[in-house]
Amino acid sequence: MLFFVQESPRWLLQKGKLDEARNAVLTMGKWDRTNTPEKEAEVDEIIENERKRIRQASENQEPQTRYYTYHLFSTRSLAIYSTFFAYSLMITSTISYGILFNFDKLSGSPYVSVMIVGALRYAINICAAIIDIKFKWVGRRLLHSVSMGSISAFLGIVFIIFVFDVSSMMPAVRYLALAASATCSEIYILNAVQPSELFPTAIRNIGIGFIQTFNRIGNTIAPQIYVVGNLWYPLPYFVMFAMSLAELIAYLIFIPETKGKQMAEAMPGEKKKAVSANSPTKEEAEPLKRT
């Protein structure tokens, strides 16, 4: 399949590989059957303008701006996005793998539990993909809120069952915990898509790398989450419930909808060049609007 995959035209423009960027756009158009003389002329105009910009920058000896991790906190909004998604991935991994690494705390065969989680993950993600495609009004916020809200509800119910020792509901504990772990897979996907749509192009990869670091921290914490059960047996479920509920509330307060919105190109406060290496072509912008 790699022989048929094209590099991102945006990345090729950033690297100054203009002819390759043109070929990539037209190849994508060939697969989509959207190539027209007008489109080719528009692409050629963009490439030529970019050549002029690069030539002018070389003549003026404009220094290339470099960005680092601290730029993720250069504005209030970027700091909120960075902090929130780092926390979100950390607690998602803590919940998902905390349950998976402690199947012995649940009733039933651990092998069957693994099969249940795997089947649920496929079912949840396929349903989410179909809903996202079929219903344009369903955005990232709704999918994220429903997913994290479900995780919080499942864990909250388990906590209540243990606190009040509802013996008739004990068999449901296993399936509620497995459902919470499986639903985390949708949060992983949304936390890969939405930060990419929120972070400006210049620091997008830096931002993704930063929040993924906390994903690994969550994996480290996960096996230990049930240790607090030595203090009080239902406590691990309360901790996971509280973390997921806090994430949901923070998400609804601070994170905007990004579906169908133009991706940020320039850093806040920077003037966007008429045609820059970070500017998406019309062909790149259109898929975002269709998502």
C-alpha positions in Angstrom: 0.0 0.0 0.0 2.9 2.4 0.7 3.7 2.5 -3.0 0.3 4.2 -3.6 0.6 6.7 -0.7 1.5 10.3 -1.3 3.4 12.6 1.1 1.3 15.5 2.4 1.5 18.4 0.0 1.7 20.7 3.0 4.7 18.9 4.3 6.4 19.0 0.8 5.7 22.7 0.6 7.3 23.3 4.0 10.4 21.4 2.8 10.6 23.3 -0.4 9.8 20.3 -2.6 7.4 22.2 -4.8 7.3 20.0 -7.9 6.7 16.9 -5.6 3.9 18.8 -3.9 2.3 19.6 -7.2 2.5 15.9 -8.3 1.1 14.8 -4.9 -2.0 17.1 -5.2 -2.7 16.0 -8.8 -2.2 12.3 -7.9 -4.8 12.7 -5.1 -7.1 14.4 -7.6 -6.6 11.6 -10.0 -7.8 9.1 -7.4 -10.7 11.3 -6.5 -11.5 12.1 -10.1 -11.5 15.8 -9.3 -8.7 17.0 -11.7 -9.8 19.7 -14.1 -7.9 22.3 -16.1 -9.1 24.9 -13.7 -7.8 22.9 -10.7 -4.4 22.3 -12.4 -4.1 26.1 -13.1 -4.9 26.9 -9.5 -2.3 24.4 -8.2 0.3 25.9 -10.7 -0.5 29.4 -9.4 0.0 28.3 -5.8 3.3 26.6 -6.6 4.6 29.6 -8.6 3.6 32.0 -5.7 5.5 29.7 -3.3 8.6 29.8 -5.5 8.5 33.6 -5.4 8.1 33.6 -1.7 11.0 31.3 -1.2 13.1 33.3 -3.6 12.2 36.6 -1.8 12.9 35.1 1.6 16.3 33.9 0.4 17.2 37.3 -1.0 16.1 39.1 2.2 17.8 36.4 4.3 14.8 36.1 6.6 15.6 33.9 9.6 13.5 30.7 9.9 11.4 30.7 13.0 11.9 27.6 15.2 9.4 26.4 17.7 9.8 24.4 20.9 7.7 22.8 23.6 7.4 26.0 25.6 5.5 27.6 22.7 2.6 25.3 23.6 2.1 27.6 26.6 2.7 30.9 24.8 -1.0 31.8 24.9 -3.8 31.0 27.3 -5.8 29.0 24.8 -2.8 26.9 23.7 -1.9 26.3 27.3 -5.4 25.1 28.1 -5.4 22.7 25.1 -2.0 21.3 25.9 -2.8 20.8 29.6 -6.3 19.4 29.0 -5.3 16.8 26.3 -2.3 15.7 28.3 -4.6 15.1 31.3 -7.2 13.5 29.1 -4.8 10.9 27.6 -3.2 10.2 31.0 -6.5 9.4 32.7 -7.8 7.5 29.7 -4.7 5.2 29.8 -5.0 4.9 33.5 -8.6 3.7 33.3 -8.3 1.6 30.2 -5.1 -0.3 31.1 -5.8 -0.1 34.9 -8.8 -2.4 34.2 -7.0 -4.5 31.6 -4.0 -5.2 33.9 -6.3 -6.2 36.8 -8.7 -8.7 35.3 -8.1 -10.8 38.3 -10.1 -8.4 40.3 -13.1 -9.1 38.1 -15.2 -12.3 37.9 -14.9 -14.7 35.0 -12.2 -15.9 32.8 -9.6 -13.2 31.8 -9.4 -14.7 28.3 -13.1 -14.1 27.8 -12.7 -10.6 29.2 -10.0 -9.8 26.6 -12.3 -11.1 23.9 -15.2 -8.9 25.2 -13.1 -5.8 25.3 -11.7 -6.4 21.8 -15.2 -6.9 20.4 -16.6 -3.9 22.1 -13.7 -1.7 20.9 -14.4 -2.7 17.3 -18.2 -2.2 17.7 -17.8 1.2 19.4 -15.4 2.6 16.9 -17.3 1.4 13.8 -20.5 2.8 15.2 -18.8 6.2 15.9 -17.3 6.3 12.4 -20.7 5.6 10.8 -22.4 8.2 12.9 -19.7 10.8 12.1 -20.1 10.2 8.4 -23.9 9.9 8.2 -24.8 12.7 10.6 -23.0 16.0 9.8 -24.4 17.7 13.0 -22.5 15.1 15.2 -19.3 16.8 16.0 -16.2 16.0 18.1 -17.7 17.5 21.2 -20.8 15.2 21.1 -18.8 12.1 20.5 -16.2 12.9 23.2 -18.9 13.9 25.7 -21.0 10.8 25.2 -17.9 8.5 25.3 -16.4 10.0 28.5 -19.8 10.4 30.0 -20.4 6.7 29.4 -17.1 5.8 31.0 -17.9 8.0 34.0 -21.4 6.5 34.3 -20.1 2.9 34.1 -17.5 3.4 36.8 -19.9 5.4 39.0 -22.5 2.5 38.9 -19.8 0.0 39.8 -18.8 2.2 42.7 -22.4 2.4 43.9 -22.9 -1.3 43.6 -19.8 -2.0 45.8 -20.7 0.7 48.4 -24.2 -0.5 48.9 -23.3 -4.1 48.4 -26.0 -4.7 45.9 -25.5 -8.5 45.5 -28.1 -8.8 42.7 -26.0 -6.4 40.6 -22.6 -8.0 41.3 -22.6 -10.0 38.0 -23.0 -6.6 36.1 -19.8 -5.2 37.6 -17.6 -7.2 35.2 -19.4 -6.0 32.1 -19.6 -2.4 33.3 -15.9 -2.3 34.0 -15.1 -3.9 30.6 -17.4 -1.5 28.8 -15.6 1.4 30.5 -12.2 0.1 29.4 -13.4 -0.5 25.8 -15.0 2.9 25.4 -11.6 4.5 26.2 -10.6 3.5 22.6 -12.9 6.1 21.2 -11.3 8.8 23.4 -7.9 7.8 22.1 -9.1 8.4 18.5 -10.7 11.7 19.4 -7.7 12.8 21.3 -5.6 12.2 18.2 -7.9 14.1 15.9 -9.0 17.1 17.9 -5.5 18.3 19.0 -4.4 18.1 15.4 -7.3 20.4 14.5 -6.6 22.9 17.3 -2.8 23.3 17.4 -1.4 25.6 14.7 0.7 23.9 12.0 4.0 25.2 13.3 3.6 23.4 16.6 1.2 20.6 15.7 3.8 17.8 15.9 5.3 19.2 19.0 1.8 19.3 20.6 1.0 15.8 19.7 4.3 14.6 21.0 3.8 16.4 24.3 0.4 15.0 25.0 1.4 11.5 24.0 4.1 11.6 26.7 1.3 11.8 29.3 -0.3 8.8 27.6 2.7 6.8 28.5 2.6 8.2 32.1 -0.9 6.9 32.3 0.3 3.5 31.2 2.8 3.6 34.0 0.2 4.5 36.6 -2.5 2.1 35.4 -1.2 -1.2 37.0 -1.1 0.5 40.4 -4.6 2.0 40.3 -6.1 -0.9 42.3 -3.5 -0.6 45.0 -5.7 2.0 46.7 -8.3 -0.8 47.0 -6.2 -2.0 50.0 -7.5 1.1 51.9 -11.1 0.6 50.8 -12.3 -1.9 48.2 -14.5 0.4 46.1 -11.9 3.2 46.1 -10.2 2.4 42.7 -13.6 2.8 41.0 -14.3 6.1 42.7 -10.9 7.4 41.7 -11.4 6.5 38.1 -15.0 7.9 38.2 -13.8 11.2 39.7 -11.0 11.5 37.1 -13.3 10.8 34.2 -16.0 13.2 35.5 -13.4 16.0 36.0 -12.2 15.4 32.4 -15.7 15.6 31.0 -16.5 18.9 32.9 -13.2 20.5 31.8 -13.8 19.4 28.2 -17.3 20.9 28.0 -15.9 24.2 29.5 -12.7 24.7 27.6 -12.6 22.7 24.3 -14.4 24.1 21.2 -16.0 22.2 18.4 -13.5 21.6 15.5 -15.4 19.5 13.0 -15.7 21.3 9.7 -13.6 24.2 11.0 -10.5 25.5 9.2 -7.3 24.3 10.8 -5.1 26.9 12.4 -2.1 27.7 10.1 -0.3 30.6 11.8 0.7 31.0 15.5 -1.5 33.4 17.5 -0.4 37.0 16.9 1.5 36.2 13.7 0.4 37.6 10.4 -0.4 35.0 7.8 1.6 35.3 4.6 -0.3 35.6 1.4 1.0 32.2 0.3 3.2 30.4 2.8 4.6 26.9 3.1 2.0 26.2 5.8 -1.0 27.3 3.7 -3.2 24.4 2.7 -4.2 24.0 -0.9 -7.8 24.0 -1.7 -7.6 20.2 -2.1 -6.3 19.9 1.5 -8.9 22.2 3.0 -11.9 20.5 1.4 -11.5 17.2 3.2 -11.6 19.0 6.5 -14.9 20.6 5.6 -16.3 17.2 4.7 -15.3 15.5 7.9 
